[in-house]
Structures are given as C-alpha cells and as structure tokens.
Amino acid sequence: MTIAVIGRGLIGSAAARHLALAGEDVVLVGPSEPADKRRHTGVFASHYDEGRITRALDPVPFWSRVSIASIARYAEIEAASGVRFFSDVGALIAGPGDSAPLRNVAAVQAAADIACDRLEGAALAERFPYFDFPAGTVGWHEPSGAGHVSPRRLAQAQGIAAERAGARIVEAIATGIDEVPGGVRIATDAGPVEAARVLVAAGGFTNMVLPDPVPITVYARTVALFEIDEAEAARLAGQPSMIYLGPGGEDPYLLPPIRYPDGRIYLKLGGDPEDRPLE
C-alpha cells in the first residue's frame, strides 16, 4: 500500500521517515525552498530559517515532555542522514523570580529532574555579561542538551533519512486531491501521483489541497535579524539561546550568533505579540 505525504516541511518529512521505517511504501510530495524568494509566488514554508530554540525546560509540562523526547532523537536523525542540524549551546529561561511563569518552570524542572543551574543577582550577571536583566530576575540555565536547531537542515535530514529508508520524493506542488477507486489521485504541477492513502502536512496551504476546507487560520509572525561582524560573534560565542518570560505573558526570545545562507552572521530576536491573520 502506497501512502503519500503532502508537504516536505518539518512535519511532513518526519512523517515520511517514520512511515518508511515502519515498512510502508511512501512518496513524499512537495517543493524545495525557492532560490529567489522575492520573485517566488508559490507555496512557502515556515521552516526557511536557521535558528529555532530547543530545550527541555518549559513552564508547561507537556511541552517539556515532548521536547525531551525530541532532543533524544537528534543524534539518531543526524547519523541516519549525515546532516548536522543541532547546535548544543545551551538555553536560558529568565524572568521575574516571583512570577507564575518562573514558578512553573521551577516545578517542571523539579518534577523531571532536568539538569540545569538556577542563577540570580550577581551570579546571573557574571555568568551572562552580555544580558542586562532587570533586578529580581531569575534564570534557569540548561548548559547542555539544549540550544538551537536549523529547521532548514532538520527538514533536509528527515527527507534524506526517509529516502534512505525507502521513501520516494516528488519535487512538485500539490494542487488538489480526488478520491478514486482504490485510493486517491493527487494533482501536482509535475503530473498526478496516485496512492492508497494520503497524509496532508501542508501547513498554511492545507486548504489549497483538501477538497473540503478545515477551520484553520494562518497568522503572520515578525522576527528581526541583527547582523553582527566576526569580532562581535566571537565576543558572544558563549551566549545560549534565551527566552524571557514576562509576568504579563510576553515571551521575547533571542538566538545566539548564527551564520545564515547568505554568509552573514545574525542575532535573531522574536516573540511577536501580534496575531495578524493572513487571508
């Protein structure tokens, strides 16, 4: 039985790898990242980025559990694909020590016995001299097994591992699905693909593929990339990934220096509080 997966992003490529490892006949359908985004008018994935924070600590127990499980698989995926995507630079969660989010982080740390250091005051300032935290800030620092991943390379690694496990990749944009006797026919810009079953992992473009729309809303998010030079990158070489949990629910984050595909080094700042739907 052939199973088609539509979408070669982080979810679709992972699904294809798992299905192939389970012995299924898998075809993974989707385009690669466009070479020229300014002129590109087709589908566009959210993983075209070099820095996403990964860590065990979280104020929500569920997200901590699934993160721990994911981090435990990184080495296996890197070995299966030959693609390195994880930077083990550590992670820091900081915020007002008397706030509910930081109390929740402490509870999650204690319950899961996550290896980390609790720092505040002079100890926090000495350990991370490039951060200027307000008085009363507490920081929980995971020195290892945390940091950031390249989502570009992670999707690439999953696809390679899926192929090595027997999956086939079709470089095409899916434009629709029709039920036919014995399965489905997927219309693509490279010709039809037939399968017994289909898994749609097309993110914000899901309703472009499904015959009946599902109730999803796609939101815009803004991040800022601050270019720095080699000397500044060297000065910040010990910087971990950082999330600041404010008492009002704000959660800005900062990535350490990362070299992007254009050859330049950037600090990535995120945590956009605005929900702007994209129609």
Secondary structure, DSSP 8 states (H G I E B T S, - for coil): -EEEEE--SHHHHHHHHHHHHTT-EEEEE-----S-TTT--S---TT--S-EEE-S--SSHHHHHHHHHHHTTHHHHHHHHS---EE---EEEEEETTSHHHHHHHHHHHHHT---EEEEHHHHHHH-TT----TTEEEEEE-SS-EEE-HHHHHHHHHHHHHHTT-EEE---EEEEEEETTEEEEEETT--EEESEEEE--GGGGGGTSSS--S---EE---EEEEE-HHHHHHTTT--EEEE--TTS---EE---EE-TTS-EEEEEE-----EE--
